[in-house]
Amino acid sequence: MNSRRQNVIDTAHKLFIEKGYQATSIQDILDGSGISKGTFYNYFPSKGELFIAIFRSYYKKIRQAREELLIGQDLADIEIFIKQLELEMVVNKQSKLLILVEEVRVSNDDELKQFINRILLLSIRWVYSRLIDIFGESKKPYLLDSAILFHAMMTHMNHFNHKAETISLPEIKVIRYCMNRIVNIVNEVAVSGEQILDPELIDTWIPNFRSNLHSCHTDLLQSTLALKKATNKALPYSEDRAKAIELIDFIHEELTQTSKPRLFLIESLLNTLKTQYTSNAQQYVENFEENINSCLSQLEKEI
């Protein structure tokens, strides 16, 4: 079922690029993917929802790839941030997502316009969080302003770089140019104390998973406590018990306390927990995993 749904997403993406979003009909998508109209609407309530599914599919890949670049690295290393930006820029260029976004932006579909605005805010929020990693909490009051300026510089410099009549510069040069400018700006405004926007505004524009008390957090806490209790009973006074409890606590904290939960790490540690330490507490492990997936689904809904 998932492979068929993904086939529809891939087919629609190709057609949107070839014909344009507006010019592509649902019948074109049905013909291209070989499914019935009923099956299509079982997957997607509308063509707009299919467009959103395309973007979410790529966003998930970008987010995972960005996280993998952070493994074992210093979050304050500007070079890692530059690599993350380059990766995202390359994916956007190859997938032509930004071309589709521009077409949708001038359409009459209010739902899609709201989605595009949400994409913009998510992008700014991610840049803002990475600037905090790089410049530190002491400069946080100036970093939302800086994130918006940086995002605008990147967007427009990249746009006009591609429109240049001469050979356009490599993406990495555009990124470094904008990064050099924003480093100077952050340092200057930190000295002058100039601030336009309070960083707390970002959570009113687009609340993130960590800053809201989602119901999944309460359920996860309950399943965490139940699993730890079952583990204590199944592995009394042993080194394995201590390791299992440590893994359970780490997974819980990674998912609920960090600003950017590392999904690959959660998956890896959960697998270790299931295969090595908690075979005698299967029911509690399944409930724990179910609530982890519930929280992860909340993360998925951020875009």
Secondary structure, DSSP 4 states (H G I P E B T S, - for coil): -HHHHHHHHHHHHHHHHHH-TTT--HHHHHHHHT--HHHHHHH-SSHHHHHHHHHHHHHHHHHHHHHHTTTTS-TT-HHHHHHHHHHHHHHHHHHTHHHHHHHHHTSS-HHHHHHHHHHHHHHHHHHHHHHHHHH-GGGGGGHHHHHHHHHHHHHHHHHHHHH-SSPPPPHHHHHHHHHHHHHHHHHHHHHHT--SS-TTHHHHHS--TTTS--HHHHHHHHHHHHHHHHHHHHSTT-HHHHHHHHHHHHHHHHHHHSSS--HHHHHHHHHHHHHHT-GGGHHHHHHHHHHHHHHHHHHHTT-
